[in-house]
Amino acid sequence: MTCATSTAQLCLASHSPRRRQLLEQLGVTFFVRAAGDEVEEAVAGAGRGREAEQVALERARLKGVAVQEQLLAEGVACPVLSADTVVHLNERLLDKPQNQAEAIEFLQSLSGTTHGVVSAVWILDGETRLSAWRRTLVRFAELDRETMEAYVETGEPFDKAGGYGIQGVGGALVESIEGCYFTVMGLPVRETALLLRQAKISWKLFKA
């Protein structure tokens, strides 16, 4: 069994352009295969009632296992990297907002507060399972209604946990962070690099 391309050594189990960008920056050779809608529905409900890091780990694992099974059914055997990001305000999880009203409500909740962002990563390679996670604390500025509505009108909140993207215009809403910026983007780069090394997958600073 071989990888989906003659040069790819890794499958990224995500349709996130942010994760793809960060993995490209590491110089990894990979291809993309996201889990299907039915898997995303299962992922959305996974881990509820547990700590944010446990939720993120379980959701990332489900994505990776689903894609690994799809690839094996096609005769493709490659390591699979999956990830998930969870935004939490105290014990409340803020997933991707489903509509404008929910996006506004998320922003109102985050306004003037500090919340946590946890990103978890798995690498699945045969029976090998490697995982890591990292949390960053994000402080939001005080937001007025006009600013919140203007931000929602950009459309940026709707495919992002917590309803904002720090790498986009949403960065203007953030007063400060404590921790890893890339974790908030969706892929903790340091932890990912260490997992790639453990899995003996080449990247710019490590040649397997």
N, C-alpha and C positions, 0 to 999 in steps of 0.2 A: 504494500500500500504506500502511496506517495502523497505528498502535499498537493494542494489544488493548483499550484503553479510549480515550475521547475526550480524556482529560486526561493519561494516563500518558505519560511521555517516556523511560522506562527500564524494562528488565526485569532483575530480580534473579534470577540463576540459582542459587538456593540455597533450601533449605527450613529453613535455620538461623534460629531465632527471634532469636538474638543479632545476626546480621547485619541482619536485618530491623529490629530495634529501633534499631540504630546508624544505618542509612540513614534511618529515619524522623526521628531526631533532627537530621539534617542538613537536613531539610525537602525532600527529593527526592520528586517524584511518580513512583511506580513500581508495577509489579505483579510478582508472583512466579511463576516457572516453573522448577521444579527439573529437573535432568537425571534420566532414568529409571534404574532399578536396573541395567540392563545397562551404562550409562555409568559408574555408581558403581563397578561391578566393575572396569572398565578403569582408572578413576582410581586405585583402591587400589594397583594394581601399577605405576603410571607413575613413571618417574624413579628407580627404585631404583638404588642404587649411586652416586648423584650427591650433590652438596652439598644440604643441606636447602632452601636458597632455590631451587635449580633444580627440586627435586621439587615444592615448593609452586607455583612458577610453571607448571610443566607440568600439574599436576593442575587448577589453576584454569583454564588455557587449554582443556583438554579439556572441562570442564564448560560453559564459555562457548560454545565452538564447537558442542557438541551442542545446546544450547538455541537458539542462533542458527539452526541448520539446521532445528530443529523449527518455529520461528516462521516462517521463510521459506517452508517447505512449506505453511503455513496462510495465506500471503499477508500476514504481519505483518512489518514492517520497523521495528525499534526498536534503539537501542543496548542492548547486554547487558552487565551487570556480573556478573562471577563472582569467586569467591575460594576460597582453600584455606588451611588451617592445618596446619603440620607441627611436631610436638614432637620434639626430638632430645636425647638424652643422649649427649654426645660424637658418635660417628658412627652410633649406633643410633637408628632412627626408631621412635617409639611412636605407633601409629595408634589407632583406637578399639578398646578391649578387646572381645573377642568373648564373654566369659563372666566369671563371678565370679573364677575362679582367675587368669585373665590380668589382671583389674583389680587384684587383690591384688599380683600380681607387678610390675605397673607401679609401684604405690605403694611397694613395697619398694625398687625400683630408684631412685625419685626421692627417697626419704626421706633428708634430711640432705645433699642434693646441689644443685648449680646446673645447670639445664638450659636449653636454648634453645627459644624458640617463634618460628616464622617464619610470618607471614601474607602471602600474595601476593594481588594484585588485578589483574584485567584489565578493560578496557572494550573491547568489540568493536562497531564501528559501520561496517557495510559492509566495505570493505577496510582500514579504520583499525584498528590494534592498539596499545593503550596499556597499559602494565603497570608495576607497582611492587611492592616488598616491603619488609618491615621485620622486624627481629629484636629480641626482648626476652629478657633473661636472668631466670630465675625461680629463687629459692632456696627450697627446701622445708625445713620444720622436720623434726626427727627424729620419726618416727611410730612409735608402738607398735602391736602387732598389733590390739589392741582398737579403736583409732581407725581403722585401715585397714578392718577388717571393718564397723564402724559406718558408715563413709562409703560403702562399696560397697552396703550395705543400703539407702541412700537412693535408689539407682538412678541417681544423677547421673552416674557415670562413663561410661555405656555409649554415649552419642551424642557423645562429645567426644574429640578427639585428646589422647593422653597419659593419658586416663582420669580427668580432673578438670575442673571448671569454676570458674575464679577468681571469676566473678560470682555464684556460688551459695555453698552451705555449704562448698564446696571452698576458698573463700578463707581459711578457718580453717587450712588446711594450709600456706599460703604465708607464709614468713618475710619475704621482701622481693622487690622486682623492680627491675631496672635497664633502663629503657626505657619503651615505650608500653604502658599497661594495656590499651588497646583491641585491640592486636595479639594479646594473650593471649585476649581474648574472641572474636577471629576476623576482625576487620576494622580495619586501621590507619586511623583516621579522617582524620588529616592527609594521608596519601598518597592516600586515596580522594577527599578534597576537591580535591586538586591535579589528579587525573586527571579529575574531573568538569569542572573549569575548562578543562582542555586540550580536552576533548571538547565544550565549549560546552553543558554540561547544567546547568541552573539548580539552585542550592541556596540555603539561607537567606542566605549571605553573598556570593552571586554570581548575578546575574541575566543570563542569556545573551541 
